[in-house]
């Protein structure tokens, strides 16, 4: 059972779930940035920008993993 869960992270559905959870994180960062702008809180705004950069990097890594998993699939390109 543990081996099955370990291989799930490297499957297409696991990558899609990771992408979705990262997207939900992006919504939270957007709310944080909006609140920081309305409060004129520079430190929170910097924190939101760094978090957004981390999310973008994470999404790029997950996209690369998805492309690597799809190399065998003719329809994905």
N, C-alpha and C positions, 0 to 999 in steps of 0.2 A: 504494500500500500504506500509506503513512504517513497519507494522508487517511482511509482506512478505520479505522485505529487511533485517529485523533483523534476521529472521530464515534462510536466505541464508548463513550467516556466519557459521551456524552449519550444513549445508548440505554438501554432498560429493563434489558437484561441487564448493561450496565456498571454501572448504579446498584445492581442486586442484588448484584453482585460486590463493590462498594464497601461495601455494608451488611454483607455477610458478613465482609469483612476487618476492618471496624470492630468487629464483634461479637467476633472473635477477640482484638482488642486489649482489649476489655472484660474478657475472661477473664484476660488477663495483669495488668490493673490490679487485678482482684479478688484474685488471688494475692498481688500486692504489698501490698495493704491488709491481707490476713490475716497475712502475715509481719510487717508493721509492728506490728500489734496484739499479736502474740505476743511480739515483741521489745521492746515498749513504746518504739518509735522514732517520736517525734512528727514528725520531719522527713520520714521516709518516708511516714508517714500523710498529711501535708499534700500531698506530691507525688502520692500516689495519688488524693487528693480532687480536686486540680487536673486530673490526667489524666482522671479520671472525668467532670468537668465538660466537658472538651474532647471526650470521646467522645459525651456526650449532645448537645452542640451539633452535632457532626458528623452524628450520626444524624438530628437534626431537619432539618438542611440536606438530607441525602440523601432523607429522607421527602418534604420539600417538592418536591424535584426529581422524585421518582417521581410525586407527585400531578400536577405540571405536565405530565409526559410522558403521564399517563393521562387528561388532560382530554378528549382525543378519543375515548377508549374509554368506551362506554356502560356496560359491566359494572363498571368500577372505581368509578364514582360520582363 
